[in-house]
C-alpha cells in the first residue's frame, strides 16, 4: 500500500466515524424526546428498567455490564429512578 493511500484511507475512516457519531447523537436525542414524552424517562433510564425487568435478581453490576456503562453511572441512575 502506498503511504499517500494509507493516509487517505485514515482520513476517509475518520470522516465516516465522525458522520456516524453525528447520526448516533441525532437518533439518541430523538429517542430521548419520544421516550420522555411517553414515560418521563430518558432512554438510559428506560434501558436500565428493561434490563431489570428482563431478569431475576439483577444487580447493578449486571445492569452496568449489560448496558456497557460504569457501575457508578448505574448507581446514580438507579438513585434518580
C-alpha positions in Angstrom: 0.0 0.0 0.0 1.3 3.4 -0.9 1.9 5.9 2.0 -0.5 8.5 0.4 -3.2 5.9 0.0 -3.0 4.8 3.7 -3.2 8.5 4.8 -6.3 9.0 2.6 -7.9 5.8 4.0 -7.3 7.1 7.5 -8.9 10.4 6.7 -11.8 8.7 5.0 -12.4 6.5 8.0 -12.2 9.5 10.4 -14.9 11.3 8.3 -17.1 8.2 8.3 -16.7 7.8 12.1 -17.5 11.4 12.6 -20.6 11.1 10.5 -21.7 8.0 12.3 -21.2 9.8 15.6 -23.4 12.7 14.5 -26.1 10.3 13.3 -26.0 8.4 16.5 -26.3 11.6 18.5 -29.3 12.7 16.5 -31.0 9.4 16.9 -30.3 9.4 20.7 -31.8 12.9 21.0 -34.9 11.8 19.1 -35.3 8.7 21.1 -34.9 10.6 24.3 -37.7 13.0 23.2 -40.0 10.2 22.2 -39.5 8.2 25.4 -39.6 11.2 27.6 -42.9 12.3 26.1 -44.4 8.8 26.6 -43.0 8.0 30.1 -41.0 10.9 31.5 -37.8 8.7 31.4 -34.6 9.1 29.4 -33.6 6.3 27.1 -30.9 5.3 29.6 -33.4 5.1 32.4 -35.7 3.0 30.2 -32.8 0.7 29.3 -32.0 0.2 33.0 -35.6 -0.7 33.7 -35.7 -3.1 30.7 -32.6 -4.9 31.9 -34.0 -5.2 35.4 -37.4 -6.3 34.1 -35.8 -9.0 31.8 -34.1 -10.9 34.6 -34.5 -12.2 38.1 -32.3 -10.9 40.9 -30.4 -8.4 38.7 -27.6 -6.5 40.4 -26.4 -3.0 39.5 -23.2 -4.7 38.2 -25.3 -6.8 35.9 -27.1 -3.7 34.6 -23.8 -1.9 34.1 -22.4 -4.9 32.1 -25.5 -5.3 30.0 -25.6 -1.6 29.1 -21.8 -1.2 28.9 -21.9 1.6 31.5 -19.8 2.4 34.5 -21.2 0.9 37.7 -21.1 4.4 39.3 -23.3 5.8 36.5 -25.8 3.0 37.0 -25.8 3.6 40.8 -26.5 7.3 40.2 -29.2 6.5 37.6 -30.9 4.0 39.9 -30.9 6.6 42.7 -32.7 9.0 40.3 -35.3 6.4 39.4 
